[in-house]
Amino acid sequence: LDSHRVIDGMLELEKQSTSGGSIGTTKRGIGPCYASKANRNGLRMCDLVDADPAVLEEKLAALRRFQSKHYAGCTEKAAETTTTTASSSSDDPELGALRRYATALKKAGCVRDTVPFLADMLNTGKRVLAEGANAAMLDLDFGTYPYVTSSSTTAGGVCTGLGLPPKAIDCVVGVVKAYTTRVGAGPFPTELGLDDGPGEHLSRVGREYGTTTGRKRRCGWLDAALLRYSNALNGYDSVCLTKLDVLTGLPKLKIGVAYESQAYKPSVDAVYMPASLAELGAVRVDYVELDGWDEDISSCKAFDELPVQAQAYVRAIERYAGIVVSWVGVGAGRSEIFVMPGIE
């Protein structure tokens, strides 16, 4: 809602003034919207499409009263900055817009109870594909809190988000870039500077800008220690490695294989991710260095067509991250990807 976006901005400004730094959210109101869910006064899709239009109006009014009490001025500012326009049936622009959305959704039959809908799909032999939108380290519970999103972004979120039983999931595929990126604030052990050198190359060639905000993404070497932790959380059957072509032209490549801190010195195959941001920000990263390549790999259709250096890089990722790479992306096109040997 408009008020959620305003509250998001208010909270970011407060963090900047009190602690000197913000979370780096998109300021689209996602966190405050999830807070309404946890407060048990948020609007649900069933409220939007309820046969009685008074239900939506009453619940929206109740939410606004709560927000006005706890976030002074938010609803007034939301009304001033709304991007919606009033309909002929209401002098409340946002309520009018919500009613128009409800009419369109009901007409299209888009709102369904996902539990029986998906149960029917599975019981009749249909295949169900669930796609995640955010990185594992942005998970609200297991990510680099508080520099996270507001939902469960790991494979477990498929069950809680869609209403599927855990045993219904028979395959988990991770999607991993050939290097590491991050948008917004938070610790980033393998980070590179973006002004020059490999970091500038990754940012420019990889066109690393945030999808929602357009902000330049932070870039760094591939972090195998992070991937081991992500794999422990998600249980990848295999991984699709993307954007390998972005590394073309770098004479030397590095993979972060382990974190070391004053309190802990793990082996290169250990699963270790400090919960403390101070500890994570202070870790020393152990790297392995590999040779790069100059050849254009975007036309490669099989693993053995890659330069030997690129093949060695992919195999090193498998070794140090403890994962199986099943697909490799070598370009931005949908066809610029190939299946690894031995994968059926």
ChimeraX attribute file (.defattr): number of C-alpha atoms within 10 A of each C-alpha:
attribute: neighborCount
match mode: 1-to-1
recipient: residues
	/A:1	17
	/A:2	19
	/A:3	25
	/A:4	24
	/A:5	20
	/A:6	24
	/A:7	26
	/A:8	21
	/A:9	19
	/A:10	15
	/A:11	17
	/A:12	16
	/A:13	14
	/A:14	14
	/A:15	14
	/A:16	13
	/A:17	11
	/A:18	9
	/A:19	8
	/A:20	9
	/A:21	13
	/A:22	18
	/A:23	17
	/A:24	13
	/A:25	19
	/A:26	19
	/A:27	18
	/A:28	18
	/A:29	19
	/A:30	19
	/A:31	21
	/A:32	23
	/A:33	21
	/A:34	16
	/A:35	15
	/A:36	17
	/A:37	13
	/A:38	10
	/A:39	9
	/A:40	10
	/A:41	16
	/A:42	17
	/A:43	16
	/A:44	12
	/A:45	13
	/A:46	14
	/A:47	19
	/A:48	24
	/A:49	20
	/A:50	14
	/A:51	10
	/A:52	10
	/A:53	13
	/A:54	11
	/A:55	15
	/A:56	22
	/A:57	16
	/A:58	12
	/A:59	17
	/A:60	20
	/A:61	13
	/A:62	14
	/A:63	17
	/A:64	19
	/A:65	13
	/A:66	15
	/A:67	19
	/A:68	15
	/A:69	11
	/A:70	10
	/A:71	16
	/A:72	12
	/A:73	14
	/A:74	23
	/A:75	22
	/A:76	13
	/A:77	14
	/A:78	18
	/A:79	16
	/A:80	10
	/A:81	12
	/A:82	15
	/A:83	11
	/A:84	15
	/A:85	14
	/A:86	13
	/A:87	15
	/A:88	9
	/A:89	10
	/A:90	13
	/A:91	11
	/A:92	14
	/A:93	18
	/A:94	21
	/A:95	21
	/A:96	19
	/A:97	17
	/A:98	17
	/A:99	20
	/A:100	13
	/A:101	14
	/A:102	20
	/A:103	14
	/A:104	13
	/A:105	15
	/A:106	13
	/A:107	10
	/A:108	9
	/A:109	9
	/A:110	8
	/A:111	14
	/A:112	11
	/A:113	11
	/A:114	13
	/A:115	12
	/A:116	12
	/A:117	12
	/A:118	18
	/A:119	15
	/A:120	12
	/A:121	12
	/A:122	14
	/A:123	8
	/A:124	9
	/A:125	8
	/A:126	11
	/A:127	8
	/A:128	11
	/A:129	9
	/A:130	12
	/A:131	9
	/A:132	15
	/A:133	8
	/A:134	14
	/A:135	19
	/A:136	24
	/A:137	21
	/A:138	21
	/A:139	21
	/A:140	18
	/A:141	16
	/A:142	18
	/A:143	20
	/A:144	22
	/A:145	18
	/A:146	15
	/A:147	21
	/A:148	26
	/A:149	23
	/A:150	17
	/A:151	17
	/A:152	23
	/A:153	24
	/A:154	25
	/A:155	21
	/A:156	15
	/A:157	16
	/A:158	19
	/A:159	16
	/A:160	13
	/A:161	12
	/A:162	14
	/A:163	16
	/A:164	19
	/A:165	13
	/A:166	12
	/A:167	7
	/A:168	11
	/A:169	15
	/A:170	7
	/A:171	10
	/A:172	15
	/A:173	17
	/A:174	24
	/A:175	17
	/A:176	18
	/A:177	16
	/A:178	23
	/A:179	23
	/A:180	22
	/A:181	23
	/A:182	20
	/A:183	20
	/A:184	17
	/A:185	15
	/A:186	18
	/A:187	18
	/A:188	18
	/A:189	19
	/A:190	21
	/A:191	17
	/A:192	20
	/A:193	13
	/A:194	18
	/A:195	10
	/A:196	11
	/A:197	11
	/A:198	21
	/A:199	17
	/A:200	17
	/A:201	19
	/A:202	27
	/A:203	23
	/A:204	14
	/A:205	13
	/A:206	18
	/A:207	12
	/A:208	18
	/A:209	17
	/A:210	15
	/A:211	10
	/A:212	8
	/A:213	12
	/A:214	11
	/A:215	13
	/A:216	18
	/A:217	19
	/A:218	23
	/A:219	25
	/A:220	25
	/A:221	21
	/A:222	24
	/A:223	28
	/A:224	27
	/A:225	25
	/A:226	23
	/A:227	22
	/A:228	24
	/A:229	19
	/A:230	22
	/A:231	22
	/A:232	12
	/A:233	14
	/A:234	17
	/A:235	17
	/A:236	18
	/A:237	15
	/A:238	19
	/A:239	20
	/A:240	20
	/A:241	22
	/A:242	20
	/A:243	22
	/A:244	21
	/A:245	23
	/A:246	24
	/A:247	22
	/A:248	20
	/A:249	14
	/A:250	15
	/A:251	12
	/A:252	12
	/A:253	19
	/A:254	19
	/A:255	26
	/A:256	24
	/A:257	25
	/A:258	27
	/A:259	27
	/A:260	17
	/A:261	15
	/A:262	9
	/A:263	8
	/A:264	11
	/A:265	14
	/A:266	13
	/A:267	12
	/A:268	19
	/A:269	15
	/A:270	17
	/A:271	18
	/A:272	18
	/A:273	19
	/A:274	14
	/A:275	12
	/A:276	11
	/A:277	15
	/A:278	10
	/A:279	15
	/A:280	19
	/A:281	14
	/A:282	15
	/A:283	20
	/A:284	16
	/A:285	17
	/A:286	16
	/A:287	19
	/A:288	13
	/A:289	11
	/A:290	16
	/A:291	14
	/A:292	20
	/A:293	20
	/A:294	14
	/A:295	12
	/A:296	15
	/A:297	20
	/A:298	20
	/A:299	13
	/A:300	18
	/A:301	18
	/A:302	14
	/A:303	17
	/A:304	12
	/A:305	12
	/A:306	19
	/A:307	17
	/A:308	13
	/A:309	15
	/A:310	24
	/A:311	13
	/A:312	15
	/A:313	21
	/A:314	17
	/A:315	15
	/A:316	17
	/A:317	22
	/A:318	16
	/A:319	15
	/A:320	21
	/A:321	27
	/A:322	17
	/A:323	20
	/A:324	21
	/A:325	24
	/A:326	19
	/A:327	20
	/A:328	27
	/A:329	25
	/A:330	26
	/A:331	20
	/A:332	14
	/A:333	9
	/A:334	8
	/A:335	12
	/A:336	18
	/A:337	23
	/A:338	16
	/A:339	16
	/A:340	17
	/A:341	12
	/A:342	6
	/A:343	10
	/A:344	6
